[in-house]
Amino acid sequence: MPLTHFLGLLALVILAAGLTILLLVWVKAPLAAVAFATLVGSLIVGARQWR
């Protein structure tokens, strides 16, 4: 992967994370609930890989 593609991908991931946090603050969602939903989603995706 060329360096420019890697750096662009890294920048987009950081931007997406920042926008997600801003959205959570804007709608006043509790961070713990979002963290729990992320954990559950990760476990579901991980469990599907074992099939």
C-alpha positions in Angstrom: 0.0 0.0 0.0 1.5 3.4 -1.0 2.2 5.8 1.8 -0.3 8.3 0.5 -3.1 5.8 0.6 -2.1 4.7 4.1 -2.0 8.3 5.4 -5.3 9.1 3.8 -6.9 6.0 5.3 -5.5 7.0 8.7 -6.8 10.5 8.4 -10.3 9.3 7.4 -10.4 6.9 10.4 -9.4 9.7 12.8 -12.0 12.0 11.2 -14.7 9.4 11.5 -13.9 8.9 15.2 -14.0 12.6 15.8 -17.3 13.0 14.0 -18.7 10.1 16.0 -17.7 11.7 19.3 -19.1 15.0 18.2 -22.4 13.3 17.3 -22.5 11.6 20.7 -22.0 14.9 22.5 -24.6 16.6 20.3 -27.3 14.1 21.0 -26.2 13.8 24.7 -25.9 10.0 24.5 -24.0 8.4 27.4 -20.6 7.3 26.4 -20.9 4.1 28.4 -24.0 3.0 26.4 -22.1 3.6 23.1 -19.1 1.7 24.4 -21.3 -1.2 25.4 -23.0 -1.2 22.0 -19.6 -1.2 20.3 -18.5 -4.1 22.4 -21.6 -6.1 21.7 -21.3 -5.4 18.0 -17.6 -6.5 18.0 -18.6 -9.7 19.8 -21.3 -10.5 17.3 -19.0 -9.9 14.3 -16.3 -12.0 16.0 -18.7 -14.8 16.7 -19.9 -14.9 13.1 -16.3 -15.5 12.0 -16.1 -18.8 14.0 -18.9 -20.4 12.0 
